[in-house]
């Protein structure tokens, strides 16, 4: 197929796949499907019927786990498990869901689950993305016709007449090389001093934001923003949007940047986004850095595996945790779930994915522990464990170190 006729695999012009709906009467509803006490109930503000404003719970359900081969196998995605985890999340107050066309077929699965469960629209928040329809740079577009078609398709898939938030997805993929890697906090002064004249590639992001704002005016979406990994790029684009359009972004989402290995959000970027770029809300995803901060090290495709210093540091940290009678997941989530607030008092929501019911329970319990003001002595002991783990990353030279995204392979596909 020539480049002129190439169509990305998840582009809105592609035909819709046939994903059967859930039949609720055939889905188990057992003790494991219910909250295990008040420690698993999140503090949540519920909207009134018909009320259209975005309400974030402290934990947002990351529905990338409903994508084939991302974090779960195809059998899991095609089973009743997605409905069961959505139902448990809703019962526990984790009533915001983050999805994307790229997490195929997540939007369809999530829409089918919410429809089968018959929750009212004001009871949950829907967050999706546009622009990323495949793995490489050529699969990214923020052209107006594609953005509009993508939003219309998402509305149908999610069975709603409006979306709470829509991001331009992985905005870094359309920018020319080289990709940023290193400690992003060190780059803040240079980014803030750069001339605010957009390149042609940056202008395409501005076009995408303009289209999303038109869809806001049409009441199809409530808030819009950008999502991606490299903090320097996200900050630069946020500043450009403010300067060129005179209006700040509603939301910016990054991932793996408020972790025990890389806390660049709280170390400078949260303030830069909200004070300099006037971003309304910052959202942080992936407190386990997409799984590399676990005993298994995350999925085989994880970009961090390509960097020996980072990979070895996480393996050493995991071993030390086991020697101390804990796990890297426990220590990392205790750090990642600790409250983080913007200067205007808004809490930074955290997006976390769950492939099964045990993971939902586990994440809620760990969030509760990290937000429990009691047991100061115990907290002191746990913070000492965190300090030992952070020392490993410092000694390996990967503290606050971000990998290159996209990689050369991701650029070319």
Secondary structure, DSSP 4 states (H G I P E B T S, - for coil): --TTT---TT-TTSPPP--PPP-GGGS---GGGS--SGGGPPP-PPPPTT-------SEEEEGGGGSBTTTB-HHHHHSSHHHHHHHHHHHTT--EEE--TTSTTHHHHHHHHHHHHT--GGG-EEEEEESB-SSSGGGB---HHHHHHHHHHHHHHTT-S-EEEEEEE-GGGGSPSPPP-EEGGGGHHHHHHS-----HHHHHHHHHHHHHHHHHHTTSEEEEEEE-S-HHHHHHHHHHHHHHHSS--SEEEEES-SSSS--TIIIIIHHIIIIIS--SEEEEE-TTGGGTTSSS-S-TT-GGGG-HHHHHHHHHHHHHHHHTTS-HHHHHHHHHTS--B-TTS-B--EEEE-SSHHHHHHHHHHHHHHT----HHHHHHHHHHHHHHHHHHHHTT-TTEE--SS-HHHHH-
